[in-house]
């Protein structure tokens, strides 16, 4: 598919973006919110039910995106779809990344910024789904969240984490924080490396409109991983360094760019 002139693509981008937000906000308020509320009456299955609803809701979002965007392809490797009971380390290019991963796994959780737990309704859904903040909060719920993540992994679910801590605005890979790797050791869980490509080109950081008229293939592929014993035998700092190196082999490296820049100064 050839690139369209901007005066043609801009209205298309706007229409598709509006349609996606109508689904995201309108569909959530009228269809999914009542279902989330129903999940509250079954507390012993609350996390499983809310995670399943997340899976269905976000699968519908990406289904609509692909219908409205003929230029867009989504390729997920079979190895990724088969992942179970693991801490999944991912690079981060776009706000699409966490909802894309949620659309691939019926049982899932992730680490999100504490501020999201303070958002009315949305924060409750995150908490009910078993999502957790990166550090202990004043309410003392960190321990209970760790216990729920343990149950999640035991049931075959995955915990996906973005150790860069923020989105890359130029597809490069940034420094990895060690928190996810400390958590994996605490949980005695294997670690899997999953690479996400081109979500930042479809929904560009800092932009409101989706880019719908430029041919793109969003990819989710497995790079490798470590079993639980290998995780236990390594320091979190070494785990973070090795994981980042695996991503740096296939993505541009910010630290390398800075080093080269100093060399040419």
N, C-alpha and C positions, 0 to 999 in steps of 0.2 A: 504494500500500500504506500503510495507516494505521499510526501508531506503536503498538507493543504496550506494555502496562504493564511496568514494570521487573521485577516478580516473574515475568513470563513471558519477557522478553527476556534476562534474566541467565543462566538455565540454557541457553538457546539459544546465547548468545554463548560460554559456557563449552564446550559440546559442539563447536561449530565450531572454536574455538581449539585444543582438544585434537586434533581430527582433522587440522588443518593442521600442528600440531607433530609429530604421528605421521608424516605424509607427509614433512615437512621433515627430521626426524631419522632415522626408520625407513627411509624410502625412500632417503635418501642413503646410509645405512650398508649396506643390503642390496642395493641395485640400482646406484646411481650411483657409489659409491666404487670398486667393482671396475672399472667402466668408465673412471673417471679413472686408475686404476692401469694399465690396458691402454694408455691414451694415452701413458704414459711410455715404452713400447717403440718409439714412432715419434717420436723427438725432433724431426725436421724438420717434423712436422705437429702438434707438441704443442699450440701455442697455438690453432690452428684447431680441433683436436679438443676441447680443454677448453672453449673458448668455445661450441662447438656443444652440448656437454653442459650447460653453464650455461643455454643457450637452452631446451633441452628440459626440464630440471629445473624451471626457474622458470615456463615455460609451463604445465607440469603443476600447479604450485602455484596459479597464478591460475585455471586451469581448474577445479580443485577448489574454490577460494574462490567462484567464480561459481555452481557447482552447488549448494553448500551455503548460498548467500546469495541467495535470489531477489530481495531488495530492492536488490541491487547491480548496477550497470551499468558497463561499461568502454567508453569511446569514445576511439579513437585515430584522429587525422586521417590521411587518405591521404598528405598531405605529409610527416608524420613517418615513416611506414612506408617512404617512398621515399628517406630520407636515406642518403647514402653518403659515405665519405671526408671526414669533417668532425669538428671538435671541437664537441661539443654542450653548450651551457651551459643548465643547468636550475635552477629553484628547488627547494627541499628542504623537504618537509613531514613525511616519515615514513620509517621504515626500509624501507617498501615501495618507495620510489622507485627505488633502484638495481636491485633485482631485477625491478621492472616493466620498466625499460628493457632489462635483460638478456634479458627474455622477448620483446622485440620485434625484436631484431637478432641474427642468427646470428654475426656477427663484431663483437665489442665489447670495450671495456676501460674502465676508470675509474681515478680516483685515490682511494685509501683511506688511512685513518690507518695510520701505521707499526706500531701495536700489533697490527693484524690479521695482519701477516706473521709474528708470533711465536706465533700459535695453531697447535698441532699439526694437521697434515693440511690444515686450512682455509687456513693461510698458504701451504702448498705449492701448493694449487690456485690461489690468487690469483696467485702468482708464475708458475706455469705458464701461466695464462691471459693473461699480459702486463699485469696490473694493476700500478700503480706507486704509490709513496709520494709525498707532496707535496714532500719535500725529500730530498736525498741522505742515505743511511744509511751506517753505519760499514762495511758489507760492500762498499761501492763498486759496488753494482749499478744505480745510477741511470742511468748511461750506457747499459748494456745494455737497460734498460727503455725508454729513449727510442728506441733503435734498433728495438726490437720494436714500439713504437707507430707508428713510421714505416712499418714493414712492414704493420701493421694497416691504416693509412689507405690505403696503396698497394693493398691487396687489396679495398678498398671498405668496410672496417669503420669504426666510429665510436668515438670516445673521448668519453664523457659525463662532465661535471664539474659539481660543485655548489659554485660559488664562494662561497656563504655560509659554507661550512665546517662547518655544523651544521644540524640541523633547526629549522625555525620551529615554535614551539609555539602560534602564534595565526594562522597563514596569512599573516602579513605578510611582506614581503621585507626581508631585512637587508642590511648592507653586503656588497659583493662584494670578495673578495681578488683580487689581480692575477695570481696564479700561473698560472691557466689561460690567461690571455691572453698571458703571456710564452711559455708552452709552444706556443700556437698559432702565434705568430710564429717560434719556433724550428723548428717543424715545417713552416712555410710552408703552413699549412692554413686552409681557410675555417672560419668560426664560424657555428653555427646556434643560435638561441634556441628552446628548447622549454619550454613551460609545463605543469606538472603540477598538477592540481586534485583536491582532496578525498581524497587518500590519507591525510592526517592526520586525517580524520574517520572513516575505516574502521579504521585502526590508529593510535590517538591516542598521541602521544609521552608517555612516562611511565606508560602503562597496559599491562597484560598481555593483556587480552581484546580481541579484534576486536569492533567494533560491527556486528552482522550483521542487526539487525532495523529499522534506520533506513534508509529509501530514500536511496541515494546514487548519484551517477554520477561515477566516476573518469574524468578526461579527460587526454589527452596531446595537445597541439596545438602547432603551429609558430607562433612570433611573428614571425620574420624572421631576418635573418642578414647576414653580410658575406663577400665572396669573399676569396681569399687575398691579392690585391693590396691590398684595402682594409685587411686586417689588418696587412700589412707597412707601410702608409703611416701607421699610427696608433700612438701611444704606448700601452703596456699600461694605464696609468692612465685614459686616455681611453676605451679599449675597455671597461674595467670599468665606468666611469661610464655610458657609452651603453647597455651591456647592462642594467645595473640599472634605468636609466630606462625601458627597454622593458618590464621586468617590473612596475615600479612603476605603470605605466599601467593594469594589469589586476589588480594585487594591492594590498592595503593596504600602506602605506609606514611602517616603523618610525620613520625619521628625521623624517617629516612629523608623526607622532603626537607625538614629543618636542618638535618645534618649536611645535606648537599648544599643547602643555601649558605650555611656557614663556610663550607669549603670553597665556595666561589666568591665569598666576600673579599 
